[in-house]
C-alpha cells in the first residue's frame, strides 16, 4: 500500500481541512446561539396577546 509517512501526512491534512471547513459554521452557530436568548419584552407581550386572542376565538 501506502508508505507510513505519506499516510500520516494525508491523515493530518485531512483532519486540518475538516477543521478549516467546519470552523466558520461552528462560529456562526456559537454566535447565533448566544443571541438566541435575547428576547425583548415587546416580543413576549405580542406573543401572549396573539395566543390569548387565538384561544378566545377557538372558544366562540
Order of alpha helices (4+ residues) and beta strands (2+ residues): alpha-alpha
